[in-house]
Amino acid sequence: MPEDPKIPFSAGQPQHLFKGPANWFTLRVPGDLHIEQTEAFLEVRPAAVSVSEDAEDLERRFPWSMTLYAAWVDDNEPETRAASFDPANLFPKVLNSARVAPLTVTAKCQTWAGTSVRPTSGAWWKWLLSKPKPYAWRLWIIEYKDIIVVASLQAKSGVPLPANDVAACESLLNSIRFAEVLARPPELFRSDVIALARKHFPLLTTVASENFSVRISDSNVNLANFYRSYIHEPERLQQIVLPGLTTVVRLQEWGAEQLMPPLEDVADRIMPMLYPETDADSSLAEFVSVPWVGGLTIMFVLDEDSTYRFVHMKMLEMWQLSVDDLEELAMENLELYARDNPLEVTLIGEGDDPRMLVPVQPNAYNSVRLLGDHLHSRLRQMLGAELVVGVPNRDFFVAVSLKHPQLVGQVQQRVIEDYQSMHHPLTQRLLVISADGVSEYCED
């Protein structure tokens, strides 16, 4: 969200900049088109069509749809090569097809236009009696460096493809701008990380581990957050990954007192930290946590200046502290931190009608400030007695006045997008701050 302050295409913007999988490319989406990303697929439809409808409703209502598929070409996987996307493979029962003018993108492009017939479902005798109507389609295959982008446009059966709709889809595809450096897929990224670790720490054993992790000697390193940062700057792989790997190796060299320090040595450096509840339940189960709201949990960390490490249950036992005592100590430290580091914000809206508030700078302790009552009071003074807050990642949050429900819906879409792309993701759910505290936002 900080990268693009525009709230989405439904807010009346003539165009919306959409990022493809792994930031391989961007698209300019006209305001009269709707685009949605699922895994490696992008679905494009007329904006008036609701994507929440089931397949049969959509078939009845929308005149056409376009699907974009993007993949890394692997020589060991023939299905990722351009030849596997022949019209005969993609459109059963092709009646006719022909090459047409390619796109004007800076990449190799092949384009076909044609018509096909959808196979009739049901008993065999229905097939004999039926007279299926043909449907028109377009197919674009774009090859750029190590990736392939395949776009297929299909009309409703018996309905021609209007020239203006074809032109709109071509315009969208012609707006593709590819990244100069392409981020490699997760498995290849993990291979690169392993090679980097073996180069810099040749005396340690580094191997792939489960759940998108690598194991360096006795330590398991999850790569999810590294990968989220990497896809934004794939040319900086070493700068993104190596500091984290170095920290892991350094911790392995620490003695018992450094790994399990006395409470008096670290009491003023214990801080709370918001974390996704699902992650805390799995990979971080051995560390201290307290359930919160909106799919979030409160973890506790030792601030080590350039990094932090989670408070282990064994530390709690050694310190002879209860979880409540630890939480109280961490909240006191958070209040001191907030006092010494006032939060700078940007307030959006008219002087007498503020609508939205965001922090000026990202910071590891930005979102966790929402645990403090002082910030609640300040936000309610500025945005009203009740407000909605989105916390897509650790370093950023957005607060919206409930006096502007349309803006809440727009921000929710951006929170979902940011949650899916930003590093240290927290939740795509929205929260409500009121006189009663913090709860999960539910639309009426």
N, C-alpha and C positions, 0 to 999 in steps of 0.2 A: 503493500500500500504506500509506503513512503516514496517508492520509485515513481509512481504515477498517481498524483492526487486526484485525478478525475474519477468520479464515481461512475459506474458502468454505463453501457450503451443505452439502457432503458431510461437514463436520466435526461434524454433529449440531445445527447451528443451526436453529431452527424456521423461520426465514426468511432470505433473502439479498437485500440491496439491489443491484439490477442497474441499470446505467446504459445508456440507449439510445444510438444513434448520435449523435455530436457532443454528448453530454450533453443532448439535447433533453428527455429525461424520465427518470424513474426508475421501476422496478417492484419490488414486493415479491414475491419468488419463494418459494412454500412449499417446505419441505424435501423433499416427495414429488414435486417437479417438477424437471426438468433444463432449463436454458436455455443456448443457445450462440449467439454472434453471428458472422455471416459477412457482411462488407460491410454493406449496408443491411438485411439480413434477420436476424431472431431466430427460432431454432427451439426450440419447447417440446415436451417429451415427458415421459412418466412417468420418474422418476429411475432406475428399475431398468433401463432400456434403454440399452445401450451405443451411443454415437454413432459409434463406430469401425466398426460393421458396415456392409456394403454395402446398397444400396437394397432388394434382394430379401429379405435377412435381416430388415431392419427391417419390411418389409411383412408378413412372416410373424409377427413377434413383437409389434409394438406395436399396441394397439387403436385409437390415435388419435394425431394430431400437430397442433400449431398453429404456423402461420407468421405472424410479424409483419413488416410492411414499413413503413419510415418514409422519407419523402421530402420535400424542399422543393418546394412547389408553384410551378411556373414557368408563367406565362401563355402563354409561347411553346412549351410542351411539353404538349399536351392529355392525354398519358398520365399526367400527375401529378395531374390533377383528379379529384375524387370520382366524377364521372359515368363515368369509364373503369373503375371498379371495380364495375360492375353484376354481380350474380350470374351473369347469362347470359354475361358475358365471362370470368369466373373459373372457372365450373364447367360444362364441356361437357355437353350433353344433360341439362339440368335437368328433372326430373320434376315437382317442385313447389317453391315457395318462398313465404314469407310474412314480412311485417314482424313483429318481436317486440319486447318491451320493451327500450329502449336501456340502455346503461350509466349509471352515476351519476357519471361523470367530469365535471370542469368544462370541458367542450368540447362542440361539436356532435357528436352521435353517431347513426348509423343502424345497425340490427341486422336481419339476416335469418336465418331457419332454413329448411332445405330438404333435398332429396335429389336426387342425380344418378346417372348411370351413366357409368362410365369407358369410353372407346372401346376396342374390342377390337383388339389389335395382331395382325399376321400376315396371312396370305392372306385374300382377300375371302370365300371360302367358309367360313372359320372364323367369320367374323362372322355368317353366315347360320345356322350350327348352334349358336352359343353362346347362352346365356341369362345375360347379365351380371347380377350382383347389384347392386342400388343401394347407395349409401353416403350416410350422413347428414353434413350439414355445418352450420356456423354461420359467419356473416360479420359482422364489426364494422368500420365505417368511422368514424374519429374525425378531426375537423378542428379544428385549434388554430392560430390566427394564420396563419403562413406554412407550416405543415407538415401533412402528412396521415399518419395511422397506420392501416394496414389489417391486420386480424387474421383469418385463416381457419382454422377448426378442422374437420378431416376425420377421419371414422371409417374403419376398415377396411371393405372391401366386405362387405356382408351382416351387419355387426355394428352394432347400434344404439349411439348415443352415450349412455352412462350419465349419468343426471341429476347424479350427484355429480361426474363429471369435467367436465361443462359448467359446473357451479357453481364448480369450482376454477379453470377458465380465466377465468370472469367475474370471480372474486375477484381474480385476478392483474391483469386489465385494469382493474378498478375502482381498483387501487392506483396507477395511473399518476399521477404528479405532474409537471407540465410546468415547465420553467425559465421564470422571469419574462422573461429576455432570451434569445432563441434565437440560437445561433451560426449564422452564415451558412455555406453550403457553401463548399468550397475556392475555386472559381472566383470566387464573389461576394466572398469574403474577399480574394482577390488584387486584385480591382477596387477594394475599399475601401483596400487598402494603396497602390495606385497613386495614388488620389485624395489620400490623406494625404501621400504624398511630393511630389506636384505642388503641393499647398498650401504645404508648408513649405520646399520647395526649387524654387521656380518657374523658376529659371534653368537647372536641370538637366533633362535628358530622362529620363523614367521610362516604361518600357514593360514589358509582359509578356514573360517569357523562358521557355525550355523547362524541363522538370522542376520545375514548380511554383515558379518563381523570378520575380523582377523584376530588370530591369537599370536601374540609376541611373547615367547617364553611362557610364563604362567599367567599372563594378563590377556583378557578378552577385550577387544576394542570394537564397539559398534560403529559402523561407517555411515549411518543414516544422515546425521547432521553434517558430516563432512561432505557427503554427496550433494546435499541441498545447497551448500555454499559453492561447491565445485561447479554445478551446472550454470551458475551465474558468471563464473570466471574460470572457464576450463583451462585457460592458459596459465593459471596460478596453482596448479595441482600441488606442487611441492610446498609453496608458501601456506596453503590451506591445511595440508595434512601433517607435514613434518613437525610443527610445534606440538601438536597433540600426541604424536607418537613419541617424541622426545620426553614429554611429561610422563608418559606411561613407563618408559624405560627408566627415567630418573626415580620414580616411585619404587621401582623394583630394587633400586640400590639403597633405599633408605633403611635405617635400622628400626628396631621395634619402637623406640621412643618417638621417632619421627612419624611412623605410621599410626601409633596410638599415643598421641601427646597427652600430657596431663591437662585437665580442664583449665587450670589457671593460666596455662600458656596460650590457650586458643579461645577462651570465653568471649573475648571482645571481637572475634572474627567469625562467630557462628551466625549465619544469616538464613532466613527462610528463602525458598525458591519454588515457584510454581512448576509443576511437571504434569504431563499427560497421565491420567490415571491408569490407562492400559499399560504404558511403559513401566510405571512404578510397580504394577502388579507382577510384571514378568522379569525383565532384566535387572530391576533395582529392588527386588523383593527383600534382599538382605540389609537394606538401608532403612533408616527411620522415615516414616511418612505418616501424614494425617489427611484423611479424606476431606475434600472441600466441595465445591459446587461446579456444575457445568462440565463434568468429565475431567476435572482437575484434582490434583492432590498437592499437599504442601510437603516438600522435601526440605532437608536442612543440609547446609554446606559449610565447609571451612574455606573462607576466602583466602586464596594464596596469591593475591595481587594479580598476576597475569592469567590465573586459572582458578578453579575451585574443585573440591572433591566432596563427595557426599558423606554425611555422618553415618557411620556404620552402627548397627545394633550392639556390636561388641564394645564400641566406644561408650555407648550409653551405660552399659553394665559396669565398665571400668570407672566411669565418672559417678556412678551411683545416682543417676538422674532419672526421673520419670519422663515420659514423653511430654506431659504437660509442662514440666519444669523446663525442658529443652525448648518447647514452643514459646514459653514466656520469655526466656533469655533471648531467643532469636528475634522476637518481635521488639524487644527493647533495643536491640542493636539496629533493627530496621528503622525505628523511630529516630535514633541518633544519626543514622546515615541520611535519612530524608531531611533532617534539620540541617545537616552540614552540606548537603547536595540538593538544594531546592530544584524542583522539577520545572523546567522551562517548557511552556506549551504554546501551541498556535491555536487561537480561538477563531472559529469560522462562523460568520453570521453578522447581522447588524448589531450595533451597540446595545440596543434594548431587546434584541431577539437572537441571542447566541444559539447556534444549532449543533455545532460539533467541535470537539477538542482533541488534539493529538500532541504527543510529546515532540519537541523540536529535534532532539537527538536520540538515536537508539542507545540503549544501555541495558546491561544484563539484569539490573534491578528495577527496570521500569514497570513491568507488569506486576511484580510482586508487591509493589506499593499499594495495589488495590486491596491488600489485606488490612491496611491501616485505616482507622476511623477518621483520622485527620484529612486524608485525601478524599474520603467520602463526603465530608462536610464541605470541602472546597468545591468539589464537582457539583454538588447539589446547589450550592450558592450560585454557581455560574450557569448551570444548564436546567435547573428546575428540581422540584422535590423528588421526581423519579427520572432516571435516565438509563439508557442501555449502553453496555460496554462490550466491545469485541476485543479479544486477546488472542490474535492469531499466532503470535510467537512471543518468546521470552522478552525481547527487547522493545516491544512496541504494543500500544493499545490505542483504541479509539473510543471516545465517549460521545454519545448522541442524545440530544434532548428528545423525550417522548412526545413533546409538542409537535414534532415533525415525523409522523409515522411513515411517510413515503421515503424519507431519507433513511430511516431505520432499515427498510427493505433493501435499499440500494447498498448500504454499508454491509448488510449481512452477506450479499453476494461477493463483495470484495474481501470480506473476512474469510470466506470459504476459499477463494482463489489464493489469498496470501498464505493461509494455513497449509495449502497443498504445495506451495513453492518456497516458502521462507525457511531459513535454518532455525533450529530450536523451536519447532512448532508446539503450540499448546492445545488450542481447541478451536473448532469452527462454530461452536455454539455461542450464543450471545448471553450476557449476564445482565441483571437488573440491580441497580443500586437505589435503595429507598431508605426511609426512616427505619425500616426493619432490618437493614443490613444488605447482604448480597444473596441473590437467588438466581436460578436459571430463567432466562426470558422465554416465555411461551406466547405465541401469537394467539389472539382471541379468535 
